[in-house]
Amino acid sequence: MKLLDVWINCPDADHARRIAERLVEVRLAACANIYAPIESVYRWQGAIERAREVPLLVKTRAELFDKVAAEARALHPDETPAIHAVEAAAVTADYLAWAYAETAGPGA
């Protein structure tokens, strides 16, 4: 059993909230954390851009990544949203069991 931390940068708290609530609602995520706004600097279409973004951290099963990404993309306004995951190196047994139980529903 593997748990992923999926990072999704959102343009604002409203989008982060909508994505978080949807993923938890359809049981693709056990939990989602909405962080304080950050400033991002990146190259887009040949120009250096700056943007204020709200990071969203989603906890889910590794095998649900593609579904999480598809659902998040459908609700995200950006053409190429930043959606990437990091496997949790270590997770307590009770939290892992809870996360798996919470993602064992219709969306999963």
C-alpha positions as CSV (number, residue, x, y, z in Angstrom):
1,M,0.0,0.0,0.0
2,K,1.4,3.3,-1.1
3,L,0.3,6.8,-0.2
4,L,0.9,9.8,-2.4
5,D,1.1,13.5,-1.6
6,V,-0.3,15.2,-4.7
7,W,0.6,18.8,-5.1
8,I,-1.7,21.0,-7.2
9,N,-1.0,24.7,-7.5
10,C,-4.3,26.7,-7.9
11,P,-4.8,30.3,-8.9
12,D,-6.7,31.1,-5.8
13,A,-8.3,29.7,-2.6
14,D,-11.7,29.3,-4.2
15,H,-10.3,26.9,-6.9
16,A,-8.3,25.0,-4.3
17,R,-11.3,24.6,-2.1
18,R,-13.5,23.4,-5.0
19,I,-10.9,20.9,-6.1
20,A,-10.3,19.7,-2.5
21,E,-14.0,19.3,-1.7
22,R,-14.7,17.4,-5.0
23,L,-11.8,15.0,-4.5
24,V,-12.8,14.2,-1.0
25,E,-16.5,14.0,-2.0
26,V,-15.9,11.4,-4.7
27,R,-13.4,9.5,-2.4
28,L,-10.4,10.1,-4.6
29,A,-8.7,11.8,-1.6
30,A,-8.7,11.0,2.0
31,C,-7.7,14.6,3.0
32,A,-6.7,17.8,1.3
33,N,-4.7,20.8,2.8
34,I,-5.0,24.3,1.4
35,Y,-1.9,26.3,2.0
36,A,-1.3,30.1,2.2
37,P,-0.7,31.8,-1.1
38,I,2.8,31.7,-2.5
39,E,4.6,33.5,-5.3
40,S,5.6,31.4,-8.3
41,V,8.1,32.3,-11.0
42,Y,8.2,30.2,-14.1
43,R,8.7,30.4,-17.9
44,W,5.5,30.2,-20.0
45,Q,5.5,30.5,-23.8
46,G,8.9,32.0,-23.8
47,A,8.4,34.7,-21.1
48,I,9.2,34.7,-17.4
49,E,6.0,34.9,-15.5
50,R,5.1,35.6,-11.9
51,A,1.9,34.5,-10.3
52,R,0.3,34.3,-6.9
53,E,-0.8,30.7,-6.3
54,V,-2.5,28.6,-3.6
55,P,-0.8,25.2,-3.1
56,L,-3.2,22.3,-2.5
57,L,-1.9,19.1,-1.0
58,V,-4.0,16.0,-1.6
59,K,-3.4,12.6,0.2
60,T,-4.4,9.6,-1.8
61,R,-3.6,6.1,-2.9
62,A,-0.8,5.8,-5.5
63,E,-3.1,3.9,-7.9
64,L,-5.6,6.8,-7.9
65,F,-3.2,9.4,-9.2
66,D,-4.5,9.5,-12.8
67,K,-8.1,9.8,-11.6
68,V,-7.1,12.6,-9.1
69,A,-5.2,14.4,-11.9
70,A,-8.1,14.1,-14.3
71,E,-10.7,15.4,-11.8
72,A,-8.4,18.3,-10.7
73,R,-7.7,19.2,-14.3
74,A,-11.5,19.3,-15.1
75,L,-11.9,21.9,-12.3
76,H,-8.7,23.9,-12.8
77,P,-8.7,27.0,-15.0
78,D,-5.1,26.8,-16.2
79,E,-4.2,25.3,-19.5
80,T,-1.3,23.3,-18.0
81,P,-1.9,23.0,-14.2
82,A,0.9,21.9,-12.0
83,I,-0.1,18.5,-10.7
84,H,2.6,16.2,-9.4
85,A,3.0,13.6,-6.7
86,V,5.6,12.5,-4.2
87,E,5.3,9.1,-2.6
88,A,5.2,9.2,1.2
89,A,8.4,7.5,2.3
90,A,6.9,6.5,5.7
91,V,3.4,6.6,7.0
92,T,2.0,5.4,10.3
93,A,-0.1,2.3,10.0
94,D,-3.2,3.8,11.5
95,Y,-3.1,6.9,9.1
96,L,-2.4,4.7,6.1
97,A,-5.4,2.4,7.0
98,W,-7.6,5.5,7.5
99,A,-6.5,7.0,4.1
100,Y,-7.2,3.7,2.3
101,A,-10.6,3.4,4.0
102,E,-11.6,6.9,3.0
103,T,-10.6,6.3,-0.7
104,A,-12.4,3.0,-1.0
105,G,-15.6,4.4,-2.5
106,P,-17.3,5.1,-5.8
107,G,-14.6,7.4,-7.3
108,A,-11.9,5.0,-6.4
